[in-house]
């Protein structure tokens, strides 16, 4: 969207005074800790201070949407960043968990009108998860954090 009053340029990913809640899973902790590190680095680089960020932990990806909803309903939260990892196995468990997590996160954003950035890996292999959570430019936690910052700025511009 372009036009009067709306800036959707890369400058939109700049610090603001918003409050952020990061929801992380304990399941697949080795992977998720890399996503969290990437998100934290990206937020800091964008000018978001530690005082603006709260991190909460849930057991697994299935529990992410409920925690996101509770966070998004807080007055001091402008965006939620959901971080987790669901790795395909030999049973239908992957489809159920990944699908419900994805749907639930989208529902939270629509219900609350607040951005919920999707940083939940849904991958076929551990190697794919490691690549997407490593300290590199493919870190999906960093991407989710930047999406949250940009969306907070955009939502403020759209509502002004």
KAVENCOR-V648263 format. One record per run of one state. SS is the DSSP state (H for helix, E for strand, - for the rest). FROM is the first residue (numbers start at 1). LEN is the number of residues. Records with the same first field share a line. If there is no record, write none. Layout:
SS->FROM-LEN  FROM-LEN
//
This chain:
-->1-9  13-7  26-3  46-4  59-2  73-6  88-5  113-2  124-2  134-6  160-1
H->10-3  29-17  50-3  61-12  93-20  126-8  140-20
E->20-6  53-6  79-9  115-9
//
